Amino acid sequence: MLPFTMFRGTTGDRDMTASPHPLLMGRRGLCAGILAAAFSLPLAACSPATSPAGSKAGSTSTAAGSATSSSQSNTKQPSFRNTDLGCGWEPTESFALDYAQNFTVDRYDGGYQLACISNGERFLVVPEGKDDPDGLAEDIALVRQPLTSVYLVSTGMICLLDEIGALDAVTVSSVTADDSPVEDLTQAIQAGSVAYGGKYSSPDFELVAERGCTLAIENTKINHAPDIKQKLQDLGVTVLTEQSSSEPEALGRLEWLKLMGVLFGRETEAETSFERIAERVEAVASQEPTGKTVAFFYINDDGAAVTRRSTDYFSQMIELGGGTLISFDPTEENDGSSSVQAVIDMEAFYAGAKDADVIIYNTTVDASVTSLDDLVAKNALLADFKAVQQGAVYACDEHMYQRMTDMDEILGDIRAALEGTGESAGFIWRLG
């Protein structure tokens, strides 16, 4: 048995001594912060350690963390990581993650890999040509490589699979050609190689069976339809519920690329893509704040303003881009508010947001606003907003939340909007 070690990719030519943005304080950010504060201090070398297998209720053994021993020792081990396969095998390596906190990956002899998800799901990835282990714990589902027929329900994972060149393994999708956020999937649906299989709540079970799907990738919405999940499993489909939306940091969402790389045998592609995008995101986020305030919202059918929580993915992107989000985090008094949004009556919204330097209208939800006139028509009070009077009002691409792999370009568009340069990569643009 090999000694237990951490494995990860290189950080390339990134300047790890630069001070990280507070919203990029993942394990890599923590390491960079330490180096920036005390770069002259010697770093202790990583020492291999043998870790005991965890219990089925969760393990506190060594988990994914930084490749440096200093940050590894200060990283709280995730309680959901359970490396006990039930067959006596012990992990030889643990996947080191920079930002993601809702999954772990451990390697075993023979190329087997175990993915643990923060919702308690566990998956053993079985390499092509390898046998299923005897005596495997009952809660572990198998993902046998190569994956050739996948039912892709989570729209957030579409761009990740596209990025690593794994979309050709998808045969059934929850989006149509009109709804697809990436061109390659649109073309595959139009060509018939990918069929529309319905949303999470009403899948076409017959189609899923006919296509021979062995894996369904769902998002957390499936938690509201446990009977659907069970029926898929009864058909022999392994169901993985990705938790990227639960990641506290924007780059944590993006790092789910690496789990997709493990599942689809595209680890090198995933690592390379993540490093490239993360480096660009960190470069923008390291710039000085602009001092500009931003209101991000849409007007619902009742005439109220619907804003996103300050912990929302795009809200964090605004902060990373150098802006200051005008936040209306939900309270119990906000009817219709939730863990991700707040519904604010227009008088309260006017009082809090009328002096915002920039407005980004949430056209991912309400695409009816294509001009300043359209915006003001929603409510006359909006005409008095500073950003409206100064022409600093922007719209965003309807698929923005499904384009995590374009995070660097989206961040660039946010920065351009804050600086008023007029530049755009097509994700955020000024309304005339």
For each residue, the residues with C-beta under 8 A, 3 or more apart:
1: 90 92 109
2: 5 92 93 109
3: 48 49 50 92
4: 48 49 50 51 62 90 91 92 93 94
5: 2 46 48 92 93 94
6: 46 62 64 65 67 72 93 94 95 96
7: 93 94 95 96 107
8: 67 95 96 97 271
9: 271 272 274 275
10: 275
11: 14 16 28 275
12: 275 279
13:
14: 11 275 279 282
15: 18
16: 11 28 31 32 35
17: 32 35 36 39
18: 15 32 36 282 286
19: 32 33 36 286
20: 24 25 28 29 32 33 36 282 285 286
21: 24 25 29 282 285 286 319 320
22: 25
23: 249 250 285 316 319 320
24: 20 21 29 99 249 250 251 281 282 285 320
25: 20 21 22 29 30 33 249
26: 29 30 97 98 99 249 251 252
27: 30 31 65 66 71 75 96 97 98 99
28: 11 16 20 31 32 66 98 99 278
29: 20 21 24 25 26 32 33 98 99
30: 25 26 27 33 34 66 71 74
31: 16 27 28 34 35 66 68 70 71
32: 16 17 18 19 20 28 29 35 36
33: 19 20 25 29 30 36 37
34: 30 31 37 38 70 71
35: 16 17 31 32 38 39
36: 17 18 19 20 32 33 39
37: 33 34
38: 34 35 41
39: 17 35 36
40:
41: 38
42:
43: 68 69 70
44: 68 69 70
45: 69
46: 5 6 67 68 69 72
47: 69
48: 3 4 5
49: 3 4 62
50: 3 4 90
51: 4 61 62 83 90 91 94
52: 61 90
53: 59 61 83 84 85 90 91
54: 58 59 60 61 81 82 83 84
55: 58 59 82 84
56: 82 84 86 137 139
57: 82
58: 54 55 79 80 81 82
59: 53 54 55 63 77 79 81 82 83 84
60: 54 77 79
61: 51 52 53 54 77 81 83
62: 4 6 49 51 65 72 77 94
63: 59 75 77 78 81 94 104
64: 6 78 81 94 95 96 97 100 104 105
65: 6 27 62 71 72 75 96 97
66: 27 28 30 31 70 71 72 75 96 98
67: 6 8 46 72 96
68: 31 43 44 46 71 72
69: 43 44 45 46 47 72 73
70: 31 34 43 44 66 73 74
71: 27 30 31 34 65 66 68 74 75
72: 6 46 62 65 66 67 68 69 75
73: 69 70
74: 30 70 71
75: 27 63 65 66 71 72
76:
77: 59 60 61 62 63 81
78: 63 64 81 101 104 116 118
79: 58 59 60
80: 58 104 116 117 118 119 120
81: 54 58 59 61 63 64 77 78 104 106 116
82: 54 55 56 57 58 59 116 122
83: 51 53 54 59 61 90 91 106 114 116
84: 53 54 55 56 59 137
85: 53 88 89 108 114 124 133 136 137 140
86: 56 135 136 137 138 140
87: 133 134 135 136 137
88: 85 135
89: 85 108 109 112 133
90: 1 4 50 51 52 53 83 108
91: 4 51 53 83 94 106 107 108 114
92: 1 2 3 4 5 107 108 109
93: 2 4 5 6 7 106 107
94: 4 5 6 7 51 62 63 64 91 104 105 106 107
95: 6 7 8 64 104 105 106 107 258 262
96: 6 7 8 27 64 65 66 67
97: 8 26 27 64 65 100 101 103 104 255 258
98: 26 27 28 29 66 251 255 278
99: 24 26 27 28 29 247 249 251 252 254 255
100: 64 97 103 244 247 252 253 255 256 258 259
101: 78 97 118 247 248 252
102: 117 118 243 244 246 247 252
103: 97 100 115 116 117 118 243 256 259
104: 63 64 78 80 81 94 95 97 115 116
105: 64 94 95 113 114 115 116 258 259 262
106: 81 83 91 93 94 95 113 114 116
107: 7 91 92 93 94 95 111 112 113 114
108: 85 89 90 91 92 112 113 114
109: 1 2 89 92 112
110: 127 130
111: 107 127 130
112: 89 107 108 109 124 125 126 127 130 133
113: 105 106 107 108 124 125 262
114: 83 85 91 105 106 107 108 122 123 124 125 140
115: 103 104 105 122 123 124 125 143 259 262 263
116: 78 80 81 82 83 103 104 105 106 121 122
117: 80 102 103 120 121 122 123 240 241 242 243
118: 78 80 101 102 103 243 246
119: 80 220 241 243
120: 80 117 139
121: 116 117 141 240 241
122: 82 114 115 116 117 137 139 140 141
123: 114 115 117 140 141 142 143 238 240 263
124: 85 112 113 114 115 133 136 140 141 142 143
125: 112 113 114 115 143 145 262 263
126: 112 130 131 132 142 143 144 145
127: 110 111 112 130 145
128: 144 145 146 265
129:
130: 110 111 112 126 127
131: 126
132: 126 136 142 144
133: 85 87 89 112 124 136
134: 87
135: 86 87 88
136: 85 86 87 124 132 133 140 142
137: 56 84 85 86 87 122 140
138: 86
139: 56 120 122
140: 85 86 114 122 123 124 136 137
141: 121 122 123 124 238 239 240
142: 123 124 126 132 136 238
143: 115 123 124 125 126 147 214 215 238 240 263
144: 126 128 132 147 214
145: 125 126 127 128 264 265
146: 128 169 265
147: 143 144 150 166 169 214 215 263 264 265
148: 169 171 212 214
149: 169 171 172 211 212 213 214
150: 147 169 170 171 172 213 214 215 216 217
151: 170 171 172 173 197 203 208 211 213 215 216 217 232 237
152: 157 158 161 170 172 173 174 216 217
153: 173 174 199 200 203 216 217 218 219 222
154: 157 158 174 217 218 219 242
155: 158 174 175 181 219 402
156: 159 160 219 242 244 245 253 401 402 404
157: 152 154 160 161 217 219 242 244 256 260
158: 152 154 155 161 162 167 173 175 180 181 182 185 402
159: 156 162 163 181 182 402 403 404 405 406
160: 156 157 163 164 256 257 260 404 405
161: 152 157 158 164 166 167 169 170 260 264
162: 158 159 165 166 167 182 184 185 405
163: 159 160 257 269 270 273 405
164: 160 161 257 260 261 264 266 269 270 273
165: 162 168 266 269
166: 147 161 162 169 170 260 264 266
167: 158 161 162 170 182 184 185 188
168: 165 188 193
169: 146 147 148 149 150 161 166 264
170: 150 151 152 161 166 167 173 185 188 194
171: 148 149 150 151 193 194 195 211 212 213
172: 149 150 151 152 194 195 196 197 204 207 208 211 213
173: 151 152 153 158 170 180 185 189 194 195 196 197
174: 152 153 154 155 196 197 198 199 200 203
175: 155 158 179 180 181 185 189 196
176: 179 180 189 196
177: 180 186 189 190
178:
179: 175 176
180: 158 173 175 176 177 183 185 186 189
181: 155 158 159 175 185 399 402 403
182: 158 159 162 167 185 186 403
183: 180 186 187
184: 162 167 187 188
185: 158 162 167 170 173 175 180 181 182 188 189 194
186: 177 180 182 183 189 190
187: 183 184 190 191
188: 167 168 170 184 185 191 193 194
189: 173 175 176 177 180 185 186 192 193 194 195 196
190: 177 186 187
191: 187 188 194
192: 189 195
193: 168 171 188 189
194: 170 171 172 173 185 188 189 191
195: 171 172 173 189 192 207 211
196: 172 173 174 175 176 189 204
197: 151 172 173 174 203 204 207 208 211
198: 174 202 203 204
199: 153 174 202 203
200: 153 174 203 218 219 221 222 225 228
201: 221 224 225 228
202: 198 199 228
203: 151 153 174 197 198 199 200 207 208 228 232
204: 172 196 197 198 207 208
205: 208 209 231 232 235
206: 209 210
207: 172 195 197 203 204 210 211
208: 151 172 197 203 204 205 211 213 216 232 235 237
209: 205 206 212 213 235
210: 206 207
211: 149 151 171 172 195 197 207 208
212: 148 149 171 209
213: 149 150 151 171 172 208 209 216 237
214: 143 144 147 148 149 150 236 237 238
215: 143 147 150 151 237 238 239 240 263
216: 150 151 152 153 208 213 232 237 238 239 240
217: 150 151 152 153 154 157 240 242
218: 153 154 200 221 222 229 239 240 241 242
219: 153 154 155 156 157 200 222 241 242 244 245
220: 119 223 241 243 245 246
221: 200 201 218 224 225
222: 153 200 218 219 225 226 228 229 239 241
223: 220 226 241
224: 201 221
225: 200 201 221 222 228 229
226: 222 223 229 230
227: 230 231
228: 200 201 202 203 222 225 231 232
229: 218 222 225 226 232 233 239 241
230: 226 227 233 234
231: 205 227 228 234 235
232: 151 203 205 208 216 228 229 235 237 239
233: 229 230 236 237 238 239
234: 230 231
235: 205 208 209 231 232
236: 214 233
237: 151 208 213 214 215 216 232 233
238: 123 141 142 143 214 215 216 233
239: 141 215 216 218 222 229 232 233
240: 117 121 123 141 143 215 216 217 218 263
241: 117 119 121 218 219 220 222 223 229
242: 117 154 156 157 217 218 219 256 259
243: 102 103 117 118 119 220 246 247
244: 100 102 156 157 219 247 252 253 256 404
245: 156 219 220 253 313
246: 102 118 220 243
247: 99 100 101 102 243 244 250 252 253 255 256
248: 101 252 311
249: 23 24 25 26 99 252 253 316
250: 23 24 247 253 254 281 313 316 317 320 407
251: 24 26 98 99 254 255 278 281 407
252: 26 99 100 101 102 244 247 248 249 255
253: 100 156 244 245 247 249 250 256 313 404
254: 99 250 251 257 274 277 278 281 404 405 407
255: 97 98 99 100 247 251 252 258 274
256: 100 103 157 160 242 244 247 253 259 260
257: 160 163 164 254 260 261 270 273 274 405
258: 95 97 100 105 255 261 262 267 270 271 274
259: 100 103 105 115 242 256 262 263
260: 157 160 161 164 166 256 257 263 264 266 270
261: 164 257 258 264 265 266 267 268 269 270 271
262: 95 105 113 115 125 258 259 265 267 270
263: 115 123 125 143 147 215 240 259 260
264: 145 147 161 164 166 169 260 261
265: 128 145 146 147 261 262
266: 164 165 166 260 261 269 270
267: 258 261 262 270 271
268: 261 271 272
269: 163 164 165 261 266 272 273
270: 163 164 257 258 260 261 262 266 267 273 274
271: 8 9 258 261 267 268 274 275
272: 9 268 269 275 276
273: 163 164 257 269 270 276 277 405
274: 9 254 255 257 258 270 271 277 278
275: 9 10 11 12 14 271 272 278 279
276: 272 273 279 280
277: 254 273 274 280 281 405 407 408
278: 28 98 251 254 274 275 281 282
279: 12 14 275 276 282 283
280: 276 277 283 284 408 411
281: 24 250 251 254 277 278 284 285 320 407 408 411
282: 14 18 20 21 24 278 279 285 286
283: 279 280 286 287
284: 280 281 287 320 321 322 408 411 412 415
285: 20 21 23 24 281 282 320 321 411
286: 18 19 20 21 282 283
287: 283 284 322 415
288: 322
289: 322 323 324
290: 322 323 415 418 419
291: 324
292: 322 323 324 357 358 418
293: 323 324 325 326 355 356 357 358
294: 318 323 324 325 326 356 357 358 359 360 418
295: 307 326 353 356 358 359 360 385 387
296: 307 308 314 315 318 325 359 360 362
297: 305 306 307 308 349 353 359 361 362
298: 305 306 361 362 363 365 366 369
299: 303 304 305 306 366 378 379
300: 303 304 305 306 336 343 366
301:
302:
303: 299 300 346 378 379
304: 299 300 336 343 344 345 346 349
305: 297 298 299 300 328 343 344 345 346 349 353
306: 297 298 299 300 336 341 342 343 344 362 365
307: 295 296 297 326 327 328 341 342 344 349
308: 296 297 312 314 315 340 341 342 362
309: 312 315 327 329 330 339 340 341 342
310: 315 325 327 329
311: 248 315 316
312: 308 309 315 316 340 341
313: 245 250 253 316 317 401
314: 296 308 317 318 396 400 401
315: 296 308 309 310 311 312 318 319 325 327
316: 23 249 250 311 312 313 319 320
317: 250 313 314 320 321 407 410 411 414
318: 294 296 314 315 321 323 324 325 360 414
319: 21 23 315 316 323 324 325
320: 21 23 24 250 281 284 285 316 317 411 414
321: 284 285 317 318 411 414 415 418
322: 284 287 288 289 290 292 414 415 418
323: 289 290 292 293 294 318 319 358 414 418
324: 289 291 292 293 294 318 319
325: 293 294 296 310 315 318 319
326: 293 294 295 307 352 353 356
327: 307 309 310 315
328: 305 307 342 344 348 349 352
329: 309 310 342
330: 309 334 337 338 339 341 342 343
331: 334 337 342
332:
333:
334: 330 331 337 342 343 344
335: 343
336: 300 304 306 343
337: 330 331 334 341 342 343
338: 330 341
339: 309 330
340: 308 309 312
341: 306 307 308 309 312 330 337 338
342: 306 307 308 309 328 329 330 331 334 337
343: 300 304 305 306 330 334 335 336 337
344: 304 305 306 307 328 334 348 349 352
345: 304 305 348 349
346: 303 304 305 349 350 379 381
347: 350 351
348: 328 344 345 351 352
349: 297 304 305 307 328 344 345 346 352 353
350: 346 347 353 354 381 384 385
351: 347 348 354
352: 326 328 344 348 349
353: 295 297 305 326 349 350 356 385
354: 350 351 381 384 385 386
355: 293 385 386
356: 293 294 295 326 353 359 385 386 387
357: 292 293 294 386 387 392 418
358: 292 293 294 295 323 387 392 393 394 417 418
359: 294 295 296 297 356 375 385 387 388 392 393 394
360: 294 295 296 318 394 395 396 414 417 428
361: 297 298 366 369 375 393 394 395 396 431
362: 296 297 298 306 308 365 366 396
363: 298 366 367 369 395 396 397 398
364: 396 397 398 399 400 401
365: 298 306 362
366: 298 299 300 361 362 363 369
367: 363 370 398
368: 374
369: 298 361 363 366 374 375 378 395 431
370: 367 374 395 431
371: 374 375 431 432
372: 375 376 388 391 393 431 432
373: 376 377
374: 368 369 370 371 377 378 431
375: 359 361 369 371 372 378 382 388 393 431
376: 372 373 379 380 382 383 388
377: 373 374
378: 299 303 369 374 375 382
379: 299 303 346 376 382
380: 376 383
381: 346 350 354 384 385
382: 375 376 378 379 385 388
383: 376 380 388 389
384: 350 354 381 388 389
385: 295 350 353 354 355 356 359 381 382 388 389
386: 354 355 356 357 389 390 392
387: 295 356 357 358 359 390 391 392 393
388: 359 372 375 376 382 383 384 385 391 393
389: 383 384 385 386
390: 386 387
391: 372 387 388 430 432
392: 357 358 359 386 387 417 420 430
393: 358 359 361 372 375 387 388 430 431
394: 358 359 360 361 417 428 429 430 431
395: 360 361 363 369 370 428 429 431
396: 314 360 361 362 363 364 400 427 428
397: 363 364 400 403 426 427 428
398: 363 364 367
399: 181 364 402 403
400: 314 364 396 397 403 410 427
401: 156 313 314 364
402: 155 156 158 159 181 399
403: 159 181 182 397 399 400 406 407 410 427
404: 156 159 160 244 253 254 407
405: 159 160 162 163 254 257 273 277
406: 159 403 409 410 425 427
407: 250 251 254 277 281 317 403 404 410 411
408: 277 280 281 284 411 412
409: 406 412 413 425 427
410: 317 400 403 406 407 413 414 425 427 428
411: 280 281 284 285 317 320 321 407 408 414 415
412: 284 408 409 415 416 423 425
413: 409 410 416 417 423 424 425 426 427 428 429
414: 317 318 320 321 322 323 360 410 411 417 418 428
415: 284 287 290 321 322 411 412 418 419
416: 412 413 419 420 421 422 423 424 428
417: 358 360 392 394 413 414 420 428 430
418: 290 292 294 321 322 323 357 358 414 415
419: 290 415 416
420: 392 416 417
421: 416
422: 416 430
423: 412 413 416
424: 413 416 427 428 429 430
425: 406 409 410 412 413
426: 397 413 429
427: 396 397 400 403 406 409 410 413 424
428: 360 394 395 396 397 410 413 414 416 417 424
429: 394 395 413 424 426
430: 391 392 393 394 417 422 424
431: 361 369 370 371 372 374 375 393 394 395
432: 371 372 391
